[in-house]
């Protein structure tokens, strides 16, 4: 299955996963995943848009059973090359194709990190959320990390560059073509209020966490922000910013939906 991300697969860990910004944003969101990390029982977890497998491998190390999926054959190939766990299975799957028929046994957690679901338009994302409630076990959780519309760092960056049009490029219901290793990827942006409008009966929002409020987007990895005492200050501030109010102004936000 060809994907825009096949080309990016070979370099993704170097351009995001292992960067200072990527590590710090992941550290922030992991701090809120007590349901996964501080669990006495083995969880059944479905990951959507698993990329190069960083989160799936971390969850597998905790002893959970993981099915990690991605639409990109290239991403799955990289992920599988790292896999040394019997409790972790990688497979190529479009997130739009999850269903109760495909996954009959259900999951305790469905997880999608760092904007993978931003590649879906409003109706497709709404469908994924509705399908998720059907394949989650009672009290199960859908945890999504999405890119919002009002990222302050992005606005500041483009204002400084004098590009006023791009400063608020995320603030639209339409898709933007985002460059990923030379591929133009259609991308939609969602605020927490957009997700609230998509909720089916049986789901409730139980957590919203800003991720990347003071820590900037990954395209600023090589800027002065990560090479000075300022970086230590930004990291310190990031760990303290937890109010849901700041979510729509961050680079990403985590939203947790719990099945009632």
N, C-alpha and C positions, 0 to 999 in steps of 0.2 A: 504494500500500500504506500504510494508515494506521498510524501508530506513536505511542506515548506521547511520542516526542521531537520530533514535528513542531512543536509549540508552542515547545519550547525552542530550536529551531534558530536563530531570529532573534536571540536574546540570548546564546547559548552562549559566543561568543568574549568577550563582556563579562563574563560571570559566572564563566568559568573560564579559557579559553585565554590571555587577555591579562592576567589578574590576577597579582599578585606570586607567589601560591602556585602557580598553574598554570604559570607560567614556570619557577619554581624546581624543581618536581617534574619537568617535562619536561627541564630541563637535567640533572638527576641521571640520568635513565634514558638520555638520549642519550649520556652519557659511557660507557655500557656497550655501545653498539651499533657496536663496531668492525667487525663483520662487514658492516654496511651502509655506514658512513661512510668506512672506510679500505679500500675494495675497489677493485682495479685493473680489474675487469671489470664489465660491466653485469649487474645482477641482475634477475630476474623476481620481482616482489613482489605478493602478494595482501594487501590490508588488509581486515580485517573490522571493522565498526562504526567507520567512518572519521570520523564526526561532521562537522565543518565543514571537514575536509580539511587540517588543519595539518600532520600527519605526512606524508601523501601528497605534498603540495607540497614539503616539505623533502626527501623521498627523490627526487622528480623532479628537483629542482635539482642533485642529485648525479649525474644521468644515468641512473638506474635506470628500468626499465619497470614501471609500477604499474597494477594494477587495484584501485581503492578502492571498497569497497561499504558500504552501510548500509541497514538496514530502513526508515529514515525518508526519505520523499520530500522533506521539508523540509530535512533535513541535506544530502542530495545536491544540492538546488537551490542552497543556500548554497555548497557546495563547488564546484559547477560554475561559479558566478559568479566564482570566483577563478582558475579554471584557464586558464593560458596555455601549457600544455605539450602537445606532440604525444605524449610518452611517458607521459602520465597519462590514465587513463579512469575516470570515475566511473559507478557504476550502482547501482540499488536492488536489494538482495539480502538475504534473511534468512540469517544466518550458519549456520543449521541446514540450508541447502540447498546447501552446497558439496559437490561430488562430482567423482570422476574423469571421469565422463561430461560434466559441464559444462566442466571445465578439463582438457582432454586433454594440453596441452603441459607442465603442471607448473610449479612455482615453486621458487625458491631460498629464499624467505622467505615465511611467512604471519605477519602481524603484527596484533595487536589491542591497543589502548591504553586506559588509564584506565577500566577496569571495564566496558567494553562487553559482555564475555562474562559478567559477573555477572548479566545479565538472563536467563541460562539456568539451568534447574534442573540437578541433578547428572547425570541421565541424558542430557540434551541436550548439556551441556558435554562429557561423556565421548564422545558421538557425534561432536562437532565435532573433538575431539582424534584420534579414530580415523580420521575422514575425512581429516584433515590429513596423516597419515602416508602416505596413499595418493596424494595429489596433490603431495607434495613430491619434488623431485629428490634423488638420493643426496647425503647430507651436508647436506640442506636443514634449515632451522630453523623451528620454530613458536615465536614470541615473544609471550607474553601478559602484559599488565599488569592485575592483578586486585586486588580489595579483599579483605583478609583478615578474620578473625573477631575479632581481639584488638587493634584499634587503640588504643594507649595515649592518644593525644590525645582521642579520642572518649570514652573512659572518664573521663578527667580533667574534660573539659568538662561532662559530665552529672552527675558527682559534685559538682562545684562548684555546679551549678544545683539540686542536691538531688533530681535525678531518678535514683534508683538503678536503677530498672527499665530505663531507656534506656541506662544506662552500659555494659551488656553486651548490648545488643540484637543485635549482630552474631553473638554466640556461639550460633548455632542452625543446625540443618540445614534449617530451614524458611525460606520467603521472608519478607521484610519489605516493606511498602509504603512506598517512599521518595518523598517529594514532589519532583517535577521540574516547576517552573513550573506548579503547580496540578494536575498529573497524578500519580496514585498508581501508581508503577512497581514491580511485583514484582521484588525483588532478593534474590539468594542470595550468601552469602559463603563464600570458600574459602581455606584455608591451604595452604601448599606440600605438606603431607602428604596433603591431599585429592587434589591433582593427581597425586601419585605413585601413588595407588591407581587412578587412571584410565588409566594409561599402557598402551598396547598394545605388543605385541612389535615391536621395531624403533625405538622411541623411548627416548632416555635424557636425563635432566636434566643440562644442562651449565652452567647458571648460575641462581642465585637472588639477587636484589638487592632490599633494602628501598628503597622510594621513599616519602618522607613519614614518616620516623621522627621527626625533630626539626621539620621543616617541617609545619605542621598541615593538617588538611582544609580544603577551600576555603570552607566555611561560616564559618570564622574569619578570612576576608580582611579584614573591617572591624574586627577586634579590635585591642587594643593590641599584639598580637604582631607585626604587620606595620608598626607606626608608631613604633618605638623602636629603640634600639641593640640591643635583644633580637633583632630581626629579623636583624641582621648576624651575631649569635652563632648563631642557629638555622640560618642558611644555611651557615655555616662547619662546624658540627657535621654537618649533613646530608651534605655532600660526603665526610666521613670515615667515615660509617656504611655499611659494605659487607658485613659478615658476614651470611650467610644466616639466622643465628639471630634477627636483628631483623626479618625479613620479616613474620612474622605479627603483630608489634606495630606495624606501620606503617600509614599510610593506604592505600597500595598496595604491591604488590611485583611485580617483573619475574621471570618464570620462562621460561627458554629450554630448549626441547626440541630435540634434534638427532637427525635420522634416521640410524640406523646403517647 
